[in-house]
């Protein structure tokens, strides 16, 4: 997707949390009414506003919708409907999590998984890398085995150290029915993104099998342990950059990555790796960017919490930050990671039945947006170039529709096509 038109003026400030934040004027410090801006709308924008006013009455959207459209360059309010009403945003929450993670950790941050040796034991030490694969672990095992054999050792015990994060808990608004399908209990060690109750032990067991295949005898069962200060590093693996991880997380709406990023962000800001501290850092970062947090409430990083509440206005503000060229070195990966309408392998792909109706098909390849889906909550927020050649930022959050979820998603896709102007 081509970059959106962006504003140029920002003020640089140093944040009390780690890193430096470029602070821009929030696009919606206070909600603007369509009536106040109607005289300044161009013909294409007026058509957007008129069509949206009609199409939000679609019964598939129910009666509870927060929506907003702004011009990406001028910050002009093109349209709004209960824009400051806080609703359950589902996975649109990941936009806030990504903003904080990229700001505090930095786009070039990498997560490190280690293997250390001490007194006959190899310990696999988790570093919060949710992208670690069996292939990565195989390479680490090969290095570790070479070191053992050079030392004349052919028998070891295996333990796992995931003490970087505290023991998993449920966030406010979660229920244990989420485990392990929607999300695995959040730990600092996992292989292949596997959804099992104890991802750390699972990783250790895979590691033990890899050692055995290379001629090392593993005695006893894999257990949890904390690596001692005298343990000797024998192998390590570094993840891809945070920027690439964020892009992937947004494309496929990966809940596990989002929650790991929340904890890692808290740690980098000098706080414990908990839901409460992670979300506190998210709020702090957004505040320092100038985003109003009126009516803003989050309890996790993924958006699985049914207690989260964010207005469409705030989601639009977050996208506005990511789209700002002055913030590009840090935040552009959020825009780059937005699924594109019709893009296979993303949450807007044809396999999910998105942008495939007569009203929305015209927007395939023309809309980039983050999806959000929970029972009773569906959201779509992103960017598109309108008929006037100017980029628009939009956010639509729907709650409590009685229509089938797929029907509501089709209606939201139609609203995005309306902003683009291809559905005239």
LUMKOLPA-852789 format. One record per residue (C-alpha): y, x, z; residue in three letters. Coordinates in steps of 0.2 Angstrom, whole numbers, padded with zeros to 4 digits, always signed. Layout:
BEGIN
YXZALA ...
END
This chain:
BEGIN
+0000+0000+0000UNK +0017+0006-0004UNK +0028+0010+0011UNK +0040-0004+0016UNK +0059-0003+0015UNK +0064+0004+0032UNK +0079+0006+0043UNK +0087+0024+0046UNK +0097+0023+0062UNK +0087+0027+0078UNK +0091+0036+0094UNK +0080+0049+0101UNK +0076+0049+0119UNK +0064+0058+0130UNK +0051+0047+0139UNK +0046+0049+0157UNK +0028+0048+0150UNK +0021+0062+0140UNK +0029+0064+0123UNK +0045+0060+0115UNK +0049+0042+0109UNK +0061+0038+0095UNK +0070+0022+0101UNK +0076+0010+0088UNK +0085-0007+0090UNK +0073-0020+0092UNK +0073-0032+0077UNK +0073-0047+0089UNK +0081-0042+0105UNK +0084-0061+0107UNK +0077-0074+0095UNK +0087-0078+0080UNK +0087-0096+0074UNK +0085-0100+0056UNK +0100-0110+0057UNK +0111-0095+0061UNK +0104-0085+0046UNK +0102-0098+0033UNK +0118-0095+0025UNK +0113-0077+0022UNK +0096-0080+0014UNK +0094-0075-0004UNK +0085-0088-0015UNK +0068-0080-0013UNK +0070-0080+0006UNK +0076-0098+0007UNK +0061-0103-0003UNK +0050-0094+0010UNK +0058-0103+0024UNK +0057-0120+0016UNK +0039-0118+0011UNK +0034-0111+0028UNK +0043-0126+0037UNK +0032-0137+0026UNK +0016-0127+0027UNK +0016-0124+0046UNK +0013-0143+0047UNK -0005-0140+0040UNK -0017-0149+0052UNK -0028-0133+0051UNK -0015-0124+0061UNK -0015-0137+0075UNK +0001-0139+0085UNK +0003-0122+0094UNK +0009-0109+0083UNK +0021-0094+0086UNK +0028-0087+0069UNK +0042-0076+0062UNK +0047-0068+0046UNK +0060-0054+0045UNK +0067-0043+0032UNK +0061-0025+0035UNK +0077-0017+0030UNK +0091-0028+0036UNK +0082-0035+0051UNK +0088-0052+0045UNK +0078-0067+0052UNK +0071-0076+0037UNK +0061-0089+0047UNK +0055-0093+0064UNK +0044-0106+0073UNK +0043-0104+0092UNK +0044-0085+0089UNK +0046-0081+0107UNK +0032-0092+0113UNK +0019-0081+0121UNK +0001-0086+0114UNK -0016-0077+0115UNK -0015-0064+0102UNK -0033-0059+0101UNK -0034-0042+0091UNK -0016-0041+0087UNK -0015-0033+0104UNK -0022-0017+0096UNK -0005-0015+0088UNK +0002-0012+0105UNK -0012-0001+0110UNK -0011+0010+0094UNK +0008+0012+0097UNK +0006+0019+0114UNK -0009+0030+0110UNK +0000+0038+0095UNK +0016+0040+0105UNK +0008+0048+0121UNK -0007+0057+0114UNK +0001+0062+0097UNK -0007+0058+0079UNK -0015+0075+0079UNK -0025+0073+0095UNK -0044+0076+0095UNK -0057+0071+0107UNK -0069+0085+0113UNK -0087+0082+0118UNK -0095+0097+0126UNK -0112+0104+0131UNK -0112+0115+0146UNK -0127+0125+0155UNK -0129+0128+0173UNK -0145+0133+0182UNK -0158+0127+0170UNK -0148+0111+0165UNK -0139+0106+0150UNK -0125+0093+0153UNK -0118+0083+0139UNK -0100+0080+0144UNK -0090+0065+0136UNK -0072+0067+0131UNK -0069+0049+0125UNK -0074+0051+0107UNK -0080+0034+0101UNK -0083+0042+0084UNK -0097+0054+0089UNK -0112+0053+0078UNK -0130+0058+0079UNK -0126+0071+0065UNK -0112+0078+0076UNK -0124+0079+0091UNK -0138+0087+0080UNK -0126+0101+0076UNK -0121+0104+0094UNK -0140+0103+0099UNK -0144+0117+0086UNK -0130+0128+0094UNK -0136+0125+0111UNK -0154+0129+0107UNK -0150+0145+0098UNK -0141+0150+0114UNK -0156+0145+0125UNK -0168+0155+0115UNK -0157+0170+0114UNK -0158+0169+0133UNK -0176+0167+0133UNK -0176+0149+0139UNK -0187+0136+0132UNK -0186+0123+0146UNK -0171+0113+0153UNK -0166+0097+0161UNK -0153+0086+0153UNK -0139+0077+0162UNK -0124+0067+0156UNK -0106+0068+0163UNK -0095+0053+0159UNK -0084+0056+0174UNK -0068+0057+0163UNK -0067+0038+0165UNK -0071+0028+0180UNK -0086+0016+0181UNK -0085+0002+0169UNK -0077-0014+0175UNK -0072-0031+0167UNK -0054-0033+0162UNK -0044-0048+0168UNK -0049-0062+0155UNK -0066-0054+0151UNK -0083-0061+0155UNK -0099-0052+0156UNK -0105-0061+0141UNK -0095-0049+0131UNK -0108-0035+0135UNK -0115-0028+0124UNK -0112-0038+0109UNK -0093-0039+0108UNK -0090-0023+0117UNK -0101-0010+0127UNK -0096-0006+0144UNK -0082+0007+0142UNK -0088+0025+0145UNK -0082+0042+0140UNK -0098+0046+0130UNK -0107+0037+0116UNK -0116+0041+0100UNK -0115+0031+0084UNK -0105+0018+0093UNK -0121+0010+0100UNK -0119-0006+0109UNK -0130-0003+0124UNK -0127-0006+0143UNK -0126+0013+0147UNK -0120+0022+0132UNK -0119+0039+0141UNK -0138+0039+0146UNK -0142+0033+0128UNK -0132+0048+0121UNK -0141+0060+0133UNK -0158+0053+0128UNK -0154+0055+0110UNK -0148+0073+0114UNK -0165+0077+0123UNK -0175+0071+0108UNK -0165+0083+0097UNK -0168+0097+0109UNK -0187+0093+0109UNK -0187+0093+0090UNK -0180+0110+0090UNK -0194+0117+0102UNK -0185+0115+0119UNK -0195+0106+0132UNK -0185+0094+0142UNK -0191+0090+0159UNK -0188+0074+0169UNK -0177+0059+0164UNK -0159+0060+0158UNK -0148+0056+0173UNK -0129+0055+0177UNK -0121+0071+0185UNK -0104+0079+0185UNK -0104+0097+0178UNK -0100+0110+0190UNK -0085+0122+0188UNK -0097+0136+0185UNK -0106+0128+0171UNK -0105+0139+0155UNK -0099+0130+0139UNK -0113+0132+0125UNK -0107+0120+0111UNK -0093+0107+0108UNK -0088+0095+0095UNK -0070+0089+0091UNK -0067+0072+0083UNK -0056+0068+0069UNK -0038+0066+0072UNK -0031+0052+0082UNK -0021+0046+0067UNK -0038+0044+0057UNK -0046+0035+0072UNK -0032+0023+0074UNK -0032+0019+0055UNK -0051+0015+0056UNK -0049+0005+0072UNK -0037-0006+0064UNK -0046-0008+0048UNK -0062-0014+0056UNK -0054-0020+0072UNK -0065-0010+0083UNK -0064-0016+0101UNK -0073-0001+0108UNK -0061+0012+0101UNK -0047+0002+0107UNK -0052+0002+0125UNK -0056+0020+0124UNK -0039+0024+0117UNK -0031+0014+0131UNK -0040+0024+0144UNK -0036+0041+0136UNK -0018+0036+0134UNK -0017+0032+0153UNK -0024+0049+0157UNK -0012+0058+0145UNK +0002+0049+0154UNK -0004+0056+0171UNK -0012+0040+0177UNK -0030+0034+0180UNK -0041+0029+0166UNK -0041+0010+0170UNK -0036-0006+0162UNK -0021-0008+0174UNK -0014+0009+0171UNK -0017+0009+0152UNK -0008-0007+0150UNK +0006-0001+0161UNK +0008+0014+0150UNK +0008+0002+0134UNK +0022-0008+0142UNK +0032+0007+0147UNK +0031+0014+0129UNK +0036-0002+0121UNK +0050-0004+0133UNK +0057+0014+0129UNK +0056+0010+0110UNK +0067-0005+0114UNK +0054-0019+0112UNK +0058-0034+0123UNK +0043-0038+0134UNK +0049-0055+0139UNK +0034-0067+0139UNK +0023-0051+0136UNK +0006-0050+0146UNK -0009-0039+0142UNK -0024-0034+0152UNK -0034-0024+0140UNK -0032-0013+0124UNK -0043-0023+0112UNK -0037-0041+0114UNK -0053-0048+0120UNK -0044-0054+0136UNK -0041-0072+0136UNK -0027-0069+0148UNK -0017-0059+0136UNK -0001-0067+0130UNK +0011-0060+0116UNK +0024-0069+0106UNK +0024-0067+0087UNK +0042-0060+0089UNK +0035-0045+0099UNK +0021-0042+0087UNK +0034-0041+0073UNK +0045-0029+0083UNK +0030-0018+0085UNK +0026-0018+0066UNK +0045-0015+0063UNK +0044+0001+0074UNK +0028+0007+0064UNK +0037+0004+0048UNK +0053+0013+0053UNK +0054+0030+0043UNK +0062+0038+0058UNK +0045+0034+0068UNK +0034+0039+0053UNK +0028+0056+0060UNK +0020+0046+0074UNK +0018+0028+0070UNK +0016+0027+0051UNK -0003+0027+0054UNK -0002+0009+0060UNK +0005+0003+0044UNK -0008+0014+0034UNK -0022+0006+0045UNK -0018-0012+0042UNK -0031-0021+0032UNK -0026-0025+0014UNK -0030-0043+0008UNK -0046-0042-0002UNK -0051-0025+0004UNK -0069-0023+0006UNK -0075-0015+0022UNK -0060-0022+0032UNK -0057-0038+0042UNK -0047-0045+0027UNK -0062-0041+0015UNK -0071-0054+0004UNK -0086-0052+0016UNK -0075-0061+0029UNK -0070-0075+0017UNK -0051-0070+0017UNK -0038-0073+0004UNK -0051-0082-0007UNK -0043-0099-0008UNK -0033-0106-0023UNK -0017-0104-0012UNK -0020-0086-0006UNK -0030-0077-0020UNK -0014-0073-0028UNK -0010-0061-0013UNK -0025-0050-0014UNK -0019-0032-0014UNK -0001-0038-0010UNK -0003-0041+0009UNK -0007-0029+0023UNK -0010-0037+0040UNK -0019-0035+0056UNK -0031-0050+0060UNK -0035-0057+0077UNK -0049-0069+0081UNK -0055-0077+0098UNK -0062-0094+0101UNK -0046-0104+0101UNK -0035-0090+0095UNK -0032-0084+0077UNK -0018-0072+0072UNK -0012-0063+0056UNK +0003-0051+0056UNK +0008-0038+0044UNK +0019-0034+0029UNK +0021-0039+0011UNK +0034-0037-0003UNK +0043-0053-0007UNK +0049-0060-0023UNK +0066-0053-0020UNK +0058-0035-0021UNK +0061-0033-0002UNK +0048-0030+0011UNK +0045-0043+0024UNK +0037-0042+0041UNK +0028-0057+0047UNK +0018-0063+0062UNK +0008-0079+0064UNK -0002-0083+0080UNK -0011-0099+0082UNK -0019-0106+0097UNK -0030-0121+0101UNK -0033-0128+0083UNK -0047-0140+0082UNK -0051-0135+0064UNK -0065-0124+0060UNK -0060-0105+0062UNK -0063-0101+0044UNK -0051-0116+0039UNK -0038-0110+0051UNK -0039-0092+0044UNK -0037-0099+0026UNK -0022-0108+0032UNK -0014-0092+0039UNK -0019-0082+0023UNK -0009-0096+0014UNK +0006-0092+0025UNK +0005-0074+0021UNK +0004-0078+0002UNK +0020-0089+0005UNK +0029-0074+0012UNK +0024-0064-0003UNK +0030-0078-0014UNK +0015-0078-0025UNK +0011-0096-0018UNK +0027-0104-0023UNK 
END
